[in-house]
Amino acid sequence: MSMTPEHDDAAYEDSAKKAAKGLAAGRPRTAVAQDLVADGWSQEDANSLVTSVEAAMQEEPSSGGGSRVGGWVLWLGALVVINLLSWAFDWPFWIY
């Protein structure tokens, strides 16, 4: 199954899912690539796909999405609390 322009996208997606499932199960990259070679992929294309899938799997957990917003809310909340305490206890400093 060589990666040519007429390559079936559904077959590519199925192979990527199979690679992801094997990697998630803890199988080594070489074993997952050999499974793809057994399905008709060239060794080079199988290694490339497995490497791409592994990289995507490692990126996903670190892309926290809304975690950046939570950090800003926490920071602004701390500023408000400090300023309220400064006002309530007549401390000589304010954080703007």
N, CA, C and O atoms as a MOPAC input file, in Angstrom:
PM7 MOZYME 1SCF
protein

 N      0.85400 1    -1.16600 1     0.00000 1
 C      0.00000 1     0.00000 1     0.00000 1
 C      0.90100 1     1.22900 1     0.00000 1
 O      1.17900 1     1.80600 1     1.05200 1
 N      1.32900 1     1.60500 1    -1.12400 1
 C      2.23700 1     2.73700 1    -1.24800 1
 C      1.46300 1     4.04700 1    -1.14900 1
 O      0.30700 1     4.13200 1    -1.56200 1
 N      2.10900 1     5.05300 1    -0.60400 1
 C      1.47300 1     6.35700 1    -0.44800 1
 C      1.51100 1     7.09500 1    -1.78100 1
 O      2.46000 1     7.82600 1    -2.06400 1
 N      0.48700 1     6.90400 1    -2.59000 1
 C      0.39000 1     7.55800 1    -3.88600 1
 C     -0.79800 1     8.50500 1    -3.85500 1
 O     -1.64700 1     8.40400 1    -2.97000 1
 N     -0.86900 1     9.43600 1    -4.82400 1
 C     -1.99800 1    10.37800 1    -4.82800 1
 C     -3.35700 1     9.69200 1    -4.86400 1
 O     -4.33200 1    10.23000 1    -4.34000 1
 N     -3.43400 1     8.52700 1    -5.46700 1
 C     -4.73200 1     7.84300 1    -5.52800 1
 C     -4.99300 1     6.94900 1    -4.31900 1
 O     -5.94700 1     6.17200 1    -4.30500 1
 N     -4.14600 1     7.06700 1    -3.31900 1
 C     -4.29600 1     6.28100 1    -2.09100 1
 C     -5.65600 1     6.58800 1    -1.44900 1
 O     -6.07200 1     7.74400 1    -1.37500 1
 N     -6.31800 1     5.56500 1    -1.00100 1
 C     -7.62400 1     5.68800 1    -0.38400 1
 C     -7.49900 1     6.32100 1     1.01200 1
 O     -6.79700 1     5.78700 1     1.87000 1
 N     -8.16700 1     7.44400 1     1.23700 1
 C     -8.10700 1     8.13900 1     2.52100 1
 C     -8.66100 1     7.28800 1     3.66000 1
 O     -8.15500 1     7.34400 1     4.78100 1
 N     -9.68800 1     6.50700 1     3.37800 1
 C    -10.27600 1     5.65900 1     4.40900 1
 C     -9.28000 1     4.58900 1     4.86100 1
 O     -9.19600 1     4.27800 1     6.04900 1
 N     -8.53200 1     4.02900 1     3.91700 1
 C     -7.52700 1     3.02500 1     4.26500 1
 C     -6.40000 1     3.66100 1     5.07600 1
 O     -5.88400 1     3.05500 1     6.01500 1
 N     -6.02800 1     4.86900 1     4.71300 1
 C     -4.98700 1     5.58700 1     5.45700 1
 C     -5.45100 1     5.85400 1     6.88500 1
 O     -4.69200 1     5.65700 1     7.83300 1
 N     -6.70200 1     6.30300 1     7.03900 1
 C     -7.24800 1     6.57600 1     8.37300 1
 C     -7.34500 1     5.30200 1     9.20300 1
 O     -7.02900 1     5.31000 1    10.39300 1
 N     -7.77800 1     4.21400 1     8.58600 1
 C     -7.87000 1     2.94000 1     9.30000 1
 C     -6.49000 1     2.48300 1     9.77500 1
 O     -6.34000 1     1.99000 1    10.89300 1
 N     -5.49000 1     2.65000 1     8.91900 1
 C     -4.13000 1     2.25200 1     9.30200 1
 C     -3.59600 1     3.13600 1    10.41900 1
 O     -2.89400 1     2.65800 1    11.31000 1
 N     -3.92400 1     4.42400 1    10.37400 1
 C     -3.48800 1     5.32900 1    11.43600 1
 C     -4.14700 1     4.96100 1    12.76300 1
 O     -3.50200 1     4.99900 1    13.81100 1
 N     -5.42700 1     4.60600 1    12.71700 1
 C     -6.12500 1     4.17500 1    13.93800 1
 C     -5.52600 1     2.87800 1    14.48200 1
 O     -5.37500 1     2.71200 1    15.69300 1
 N     -5.18700 1     1.96300 1    13.57200 1
 C     -4.57400 1     0.70400 1    13.98100 1
 C     -3.21600 1     0.96400 1    14.63500 1
 O     -2.87500 1     0.33800 1    15.63800 1
 N     -2.44600 1     1.88900 1    14.06300 1
 C     -1.14200 1     2.23600 1    14.63000 1
 C     -1.31700 1     2.88100 1    16.00200 1
 O     -0.57700 1     2.56500 1    16.93400 1
 N     -2.27700 1     3.77100 1    16.12900 1
 C     -2.51900 1     4.44100 1    17.40900 1
 C     -2.94300 1     3.44000 1    18.47300 1
 O     -2.51600 1     3.52500 1    19.62500 1
 N     -3.78200 1     2.49500 1    18.08100 1
 C     -4.24300 1     1.47900 1    19.03300 1
 C     -3.07700 1     0.61600 1    19.50400 1
 O     -2.97100 1     0.30100 1    20.68900 1
 N     -2.20400 1     0.23600 1    18.57500 1
 C     -1.04100 1    -0.56900 1    18.94900 1
 C     -0.08000 1     0.19000 1    19.84200 1
 O      0.43800 1    -0.36400 1    20.81200 1
 N      0.16500 1     1.46300 1    19.52200 1
 C      1.06500 1     2.27000 1    20.34800 1
 C      0.46700 1     2.51500 1    21.73100 1
 O      1.18200 1     2.49000 1    22.73300 1
 N     -0.84700 1     2.75200 1    21.78500 1
 C     -1.50400 1     2.98200 1    23.07100 1
 C     -1.47400 1     1.73500 1    23.94600 1
 O     -1.50000 1     1.82700 1    25.17300 1
 N     -1.41800 1     0.57800 1    23.31200 1
 C     -1.34900 1    -0.67900 1    24.06000 1
 C      0.06100 1    -0.96900 1    24.56500 1
 O      0.28400 1    -1.94500 1    25.28100 1
 N      1.01400 1    -0.10800 1    24.18600 1
 C      2.38200 1    -0.27300 1    24.66300 1
 C      3.27900 1    -1.08500 1    23.75200 1
 O      4.39400 1    -1.44300 1    24.13300 1
 N      2.80600 1    -1.37800 1    22.55700 1
 C      3.63800 1    -2.13700 1    21.62300 1
 C      4.73700 1    -1.24500 1    21.07100 1
 O      4.52100 1    -0.04600 1    20.90000 1
 N      5.91000 1    -1.80100 1    20.78900 1
 C      6.99800 1    -0.99200 1    20.21900 1
 C      6.66900 1    -0.52700 1    18.80500 1
 O      5.89000 1    -1.15500 1    18.08700 1
 N      7.28700 1     0.59700 1    18.42500 1
 C      7.05500 1     1.15600 1    17.08700 1
 C      7.34600 1     0.15400 1    15.98800 1
 O      6.60900 1     0.06900 1    15.00600 1
 N      8.42500 1    -0.60900 1    16.15400 1
 C      8.81000 1    -1.55200 1    15.10200 1
 C      7.74700 1    -2.62800 1    14.90300 1
 O      7.48200 1    -3.03800 1    13.77200 1
 N      7.13800 1    -3.08700 1    15.99400 1
 C      6.10400 1    -4.11500 1    15.87700 1
 C      4.85700 1    -3.55700 1    15.19300 1
 O      4.23700 1    -4.23200 1    14.37200 1
 N      4.49700 1    -2.32600 1    15.53700 1
 C      3.32900 1    -1.69900 1    14.91500 1
 C      3.59900 1    -1.47500 1    13.42500 1
 O      2.71800 1    -1.70300 1    12.59600 1
 N      4.79700 1    -1.03600 1    13.08300 1
 C      5.15800 1    -0.82900 1    11.67600 1
 C      5.13600 1    -2.15600 1    10.92200 1
 O      4.70800 1    -2.19600 1     9.76800 1
 N      5.58600 1    -3.23700 1    11.54900 1
 C      5.56600 1    -4.54100 1    10.88700 1
 C      4.14200 1    -5.01100 1    10.61500 1
 O      3.88500 1    -5.67800 1     9.61200 1
 N      3.21100 1    -4.66100 1    11.51200 1
 C      1.80200 1    -4.98400 1    11.25500 1
 C      1.30300 1    -4.26900 1    10.00000 1
 O      0.56000 1    -4.84000 1     9.20200 1
 N      1.72400 1    -3.00800 1     9.83800 1
 C      1.31200 1    -2.26500 1     8.64800 1
 C      1.96000 1    -2.83000 1     7.38800 1
 O      1.33100 1    -2.86100 1     6.33000 1
 N      3.21500 1    -3.27600 1     7.49300 1
 C      3.89200 1    -3.90400 1     6.35300 1
 C      3.14800 1    -5.18000 1     5.96700 1
 O      2.99400 1    -5.48400 1     4.78400 1
 N      2.68900 1    -5.92300 1     6.97000 1
 C      1.92700 1    -7.14400 1     6.69700 1
 C      0.60000 1    -6.82300 1     6.00300 1
 O      0.05600 1    -7.65700 1     5.28000 1
 N      0.08600 1    -5.61200 1     6.22700 1
 C     -1.15800 1    -5.18900 1     5.56800 1
 C     -0.92200 1    -4.62300 1     4.16900 1
 O     -1.86900 1    -4.23300 1     3.48600 1
 N      0.35700 1    -4.57700 1     3.73900 1
 C      0.64300 1    -4.13600 1     2.39000 1
 C      1.35800 1    -2.80000 1     2.27400 1
 O      1.61100 1    -2.33900 1     1.16100 1
 N      1.68600 1    -2.17700 1     3.37200 1
 C      2.42400 1    -0.91600 1     3.34300 1
 C      3.90100 1    -1.19100 1     3.07000 1
 O      4.41200 1    -2.25500 1     3.41800 1
 N      4.57900 1    -0.24100 1     2.45300 1
 C      6.03200 1    -0.36500 1     2.32100 1
 C      6.65000 1    -0.07700 1     3.69200 1
 O      6.04600 1     0.60700 1     4.51900 1
 N      7.84100 1    -0.59400 1     3.92400 1
 C      8.49700 1    -0.41100 1     5.22800 1
 C      8.69100 1     1.07000 1     5.53800 1
 O      8.46800 1     1.51400 1     6.66400 1
 N      9.10600 1     1.82500 1     4.53000 1
 C      9.35700 1     3.26400 1     4.72600 1
 C      8.07000 1     4.00800 1     5.07200 1
 O      8.05400 1     4.83400 1     5.98500 1
 N      6.99200 1     3.71700 1     4.34500 1
 C      5.71500 1     4.38400 1     4.60900 1
 C      5.14500 1     3.98000 1     5.96800 1
 O      4.57000 1     4.80700 1     6.67600 1
 N      5.30700 1     2.71200 1     6.32800 1
 C      4.81300 1     2.24000 1     7.61900 1
 C      5.56100 1     2.93400 1     8.75300 1
 O      4.94400 1     3.37700 1     9.72200 1
 N      6.88000 1     3.03200 1     8.64200 1
 C      7.66600 1     3.70900 1     9.67900 1
 C      7.27800 1     5.17900 1     9.78500 1
 O      7.17500 1     5.72200 1    10.88500 1
 N      7.06600 1     5.81700 1     8.64400 1
 C      6.68000 1     7.22400 1     8.62400 1
 C      5.31700 1     7.43200 1     9.28500 1
 O      5.14000 1     8.36500 1    10.06900 1
 N      4.36600 1     6.57200 1     8.97300 1
 C      3.03900 1     6.68800 1     9.55900 1
 C      3.08700 1     6.47100 1    11.06600 1
 O      2.48400 1     7.23200 1    11.82200 1
 N      3.79300 1     5.44900 1    11.50200 1
 C      3.87600 1     5.15700 1    12.93300 1
 C      4.54400 1     6.31400 1    13.67900 1
 O      4.10600 1     6.68500 1    14.76800 1
 N      5.59000 1     6.87900 1    13.10300 1
 C      6.26100 1     8.01900 1    13.72800 1
 C      5.32500 1     9.21400 1    13.81900 1
 O      5.29500 1     9.89900 1    14.84200 1
 N      4.55800 1     9.47400 1    12.76000 1
 C      3.60900 1    10.59100 1    12.76200 1
 C      2.50300 1    10.38600 1    13.79100 1
 O      2.12600 1    11.31900 1    14.50000 1
 N      1.99600 1     9.18000 1    13.86900 1
 C      0.92900 1     8.88300 1    14.82800 1
 C      1.45300 1     9.01600 1    16.25400 1
 O      0.77000 1     9.56100 1    17.12200 1
 N      2.65800 1     8.52100 1    16.49600 1
 C      3.24100 1     8.61900 1    17.83800 1
 C      3.45200 1    10.07900 1    18.23800 1
 O      3.19100 1    10.45200 1    19.38200 1
 N      3.91800 1    10.89700 1    17.31000 1
 C      4.12100 1    12.32000 1    17.59700 1
 C      2.78700 1    12.99800 1    17.91100 1
 O      2.70600 1    13.81600 1    18.82700 1
 N      1.75500 1    12.66200 1    17.16000 1
 C      0.43600 1    13.24900 1    17.40600 1
 C     -0.11700 1    12.81700 1    18.75400 1
 O     -0.76400 1    13.60800 1    19.44100 1
 N      0.13000 1    11.57200 1    19.13900 1
 C     -0.34700 1    11.08300 1    20.42700 1
 C      0.37200 1    11.77500 1    21.58200 1
 O     -0.22700 1    11.99800 1    22.63300 1
 N      1.63400 1    12.11400 1    21.40400 1
 C      2.38800 1    12.77400 1    22.46600 1
 C      2.02600 1    14.24600 1    22.56600 1
 O      2.10900 1    14.82000 1    23.65200 1
 N      1.63000 1    14.87100 1    21.47600 1
 C      1.24000 1    16.28100 1    21.49000 1
 C     -0.10800 1    16.48800 1    22.14100 1
 O     -0.30000 1    17.46900 1    22.86000 1
 N     -1.02800 1    15.60700 1    21.91100 1
 C     -2.39900 1    15.81500 1    22.32500 1
 C     -2.57300 1    16.09300 1    23.81400 1
 O     -3.25300 1    17.05900 1    24.15900 1
 N     -1.99100 1    15.29400 1    24.71900 1
 C     -2.22200 1    15.59300 1    26.12700 1
 C     -1.66600 1    16.94100 1    26.56200 1
 O     -2.19600 1    17.55100 1    27.49100 1
 N     -0.61700 1    17.41500 1    25.91600 1
 C     -0.02400 1    18.67000 1    26.33700 1
 C     -0.76800 1    19.88300 1    25.81000 1
 O     -0.53100 1    20.99500 1    26.28400 1
 N     -1.65700 1    19.70500 1    24.84800 1
 C     -2.40900 1    20.84600 1    24.33200 1
 C     -3.65200 1    21.04200 1    25.17800 1
 O     -4.75500 1    20.67700 1    24.77000 1
 N     -3.47400 1    21.61200 1    26.34600 1
 C     -4.49500 1    21.69900 1    27.37700 1
 C     -5.75000 1    22.45500 1    27.01900 1
 O     -6.73700 1    22.34900 1    27.74700 1
 N     -5.77000 1    23.20400 1    25.94900 1
 C     -6.97300 1    23.89400 1    25.54800 1
 C     -7.28700 1    25.08300 1    26.44000 1
 O     -6.71100 1    26.15600 1    26.25900 1
 N     -8.19300 1    24.91300 1    27.40400 1
 C     -8.62100 1    26.01200 1    28.25400 1
 C     -7.74300 1    26.26700 1    29.44600 1
 O     -8.06800 1    27.14400 1    30.24700 1
 N     -6.66700 1    25.56600 1    29.61300 1
 C     -5.83500 1    25.73700 1    30.79500 1
 C     -5.21500 1    27.12500 1    30.84500 1
 O     -4.93900 1    27.62500 1    31.93500 1
 N     -4.98600 1    27.75900 1    29.70700 1
 C     -4.41100 1    29.10100 1    29.68500 1
 C     -5.39800 1    30.10700 1    30.26600 1
 O     -4.98900 1    31.04200 1    30.95500 1
 N     -6.66600 1    29.93300 1    30.00600 1
 C     -7.68400 1    30.82900 1    30.53700 1
 C     -7.75400 1    30.68900 1    32.05500 1
 O     -7.87100 1    31.68300 1    32.77000 1
 N     -7.68100 1    29.46200 1    32.53900 1
 C     -7.73100 1    29.23600 1    33.97800 1
 C     -6.57600 1    29.91100 1    34.69200 1
 O     -6.74800 1    30.41500 1    35.80300 1
 N     -5.40700 1    29.93100 1    34.07700 1
 C     -4.25400 1    30.59900 1    34.67400 1
 C     -4.46900 1    32.09500 1    34.78900 1
 O     -4.10400 1    32.70600 1    35.79400 1
 N     -5.06500 1    32.69000 1    33.75400 1
 C     -5.34400 1    34.13000 1    33.80000 1
 C     -6.39600 1    34.45700 1    34.84600 1
 O     -6.27400 1    35.45600 1    35.55600 1
 N     -7.40800 1    33.64400 1    34.94900 1
 C     -8.46400 1    33.86900 1    35.95000 1
 C     -7.86300 1    33.77800 1    37.35000 1
 O     -8.17800 1    34.59300 1    38.21700 1
 N     -7.00700 1    32.79500 1    37.56800 1
 C     -6.36100 1    32.64800 1    38.87500 1
 C     -5.49200 1    33.86600 1    39.18700 1
 O     -5.52600 1    34.37900 1    40.30500 1
 N     -4.72700 1    34.32600 1    38.22300 1
 C     -3.85500 1    35.48500 1    38.41700 1
 C     -4.67100 1    36.74700 1    38.73000 1
 O     -4.34300 1    37.48300 1    39.66100 1
 N     -5.72200 1    36.99200 1    37.96000 1
 C     -6.56400 1    38.17000 1    38.19900 1
 C     -7.27800 1    38.06300 1    39.53900 1
 O     -7.43200 1    39.06400 1    40.23800 1
 N     -7.71100 1    36.87100 1    39.90200 1
 C     -8.34600 1    36.66600 1    41.20100 1
 C     -7.39500 1    36.97900 1    42.35300 1
 O     -7.80000 1    37.57300 1    43.35200 1
 N     -6.13100 1    36.58000 1    42.21200 1
 C     -5.14000 1    36.87500 1    43.25600 1
 C     -4.92000 1    38.37500 1    43.37300 1
 O     -4.79300 1    38.89400 1    44.48200 1
 N     -4.87300 1    39.07900 1    42.25100 1
 C     -4.71200 1    40.53600 1    42.29400 1
 C     -5.88600 1    41.20800 1    43.00200 1
 O     -5.69200 1    42.12100 1    43.80500 1
 N     -7.09200 1    40.75900 1    42.70600 1
 C     -8.27400 1    41.33100 1    43.33900 1
 C     -8.24700 1    41.07300 1    44.84200 1
 O     -8.53000 1    41.97800 1    45.62800 1
 N     -7.91200 1    39.86100 1    45.24900 1
 C     -7.86900 1    39.52600 1    46.67500 1
 C     -6.82200 1    40.36900 1    47.39600 1
 O     -7.09300 1    40.89100 1    48.47700 1
 N     -5.64200 1    40.50800 1    46.82100 1
 C     -4.58300 1    41.30200 1    47.45600 1
 C     -5.00900 1    42.76200 1    47.57800 1
 O     -4.78300 1    43.39700 1    48.60900 1
 N     -5.62500 1    43.29000 1    46.52200 1
 C     -6.07800 1    44.68300 1    46.58200 1
 C     -7.20700 1    44.86300 1    47.59400 1
 O     -7.25100 1    45.87700 1    48.29100 1
 N     -8.11100 1    43.90200 1    47.68600 1
 C     -9.17000 1    43.98700 1    48.69200 1
 C     -8.59900 1    43.93100 1    50.10500 1
 O     -9.04400 1    44.66600 1    50.98600 1
 N     -7.62400 1    43.06900 1    50.32200 1
 C     -6.98800 1    42.99900 1    51.63700 1
 C     -6.23300 1    44.29400 1    51.95000 1
 O     -6.23900 1    44.75600 1    53.09100 1
 N     -5.59300 1    44.87000 1    50.95200 1
 C     -4.89500 1    46.14200 1    51.13800 1
 C     -5.87800 1    47.23600 1    51.55000 1
 O     -5.58200 1    48.05300 1    52.42200 1
 N     -7.03700 1    47.24100 1    50.92000 1
 C     -8.05000 1    48.23100 1    51.26100 1
 C     -8.64000 1    47.96400 1    52.64900 1
 O     -8.79600 1    48.88800 1    53.44800 1
 N     -8.97100 1    46.68100 1    52.93700 1
 C     -9.62600 1    46.33800 1    54.19600 1
 C     -8.72800 1    46.57300 1    55.40500 1
 O     -9.20800 1    47.02000 1    56.44600 1
 N     -7.45300 1    46.28700 1    55.28900 1
 C     -6.54300 1    46.42800 1    56.43000 1
 C     -5.67800 1    47.68300 1    56.33300 1
 O     -4.73500 1    47.85900 1    57.10400 1
 N     -6.00200 1    48.53100 1    55.39900 1
 C     -5.30000 1    49.80400 1    55.21300 1
 C     -3.79800 1    49.61000 1    55.04400 1
 O     -2.98600 1    50.33200 1    55.62300 1
 N     -3.45300 1    48.60400 1    54.22400 1
 C     -2.04600 1    48.39200 1    53.92100 1
 C     -1.58000 1    49.48800 1    52.97800 1
 O     -2.38400 1    49.98900 1    52.19300 1
 N     -0.31900 1    49.87800 1    53.02500 1
 C      0.14400 1    51.01300 1    52.23200 1
 C      0.45300 1    50.68800 1    50.75400 1
 O      0.98500 1    51.55000 1    50.05300 1
 N      0.14800 1    49.51700 1    50.27500 1
 C      0.47300 1    49.20100 1    48.88000 1
 C     -0.74300 1    48.63500 1    48.14100 1
 O     -1.61500 1    47.99100 1    48.72400 1
 N     -0.76000 1    48.89800 1    46.87200 1
 C     -1.79400 1    48.39000 1    45.99200 1
 C     -1.10200 1    47.77000 1    44.77600 1
 O     -0.06200 1    48.25700 1    44.33100 1
 N     -1.66100 1    46.73500 1    44.26300 1
 C     -1.13500 1    46.10200 1    43.05200 1
 C     -2.12600 1    46.37500 1    41.93700 1
 O     -3.29100 1    45.98400 1    42.01700 1
 N     -1.66500 1    47.03800 1    40.91400 1
 C     -2.55000 1    47.40100 1    39.80100 1
 C     -2.31400 1    46.52700 1    38.61300 1
 O     -2.97100 1    46.69100 1    37.58600 1

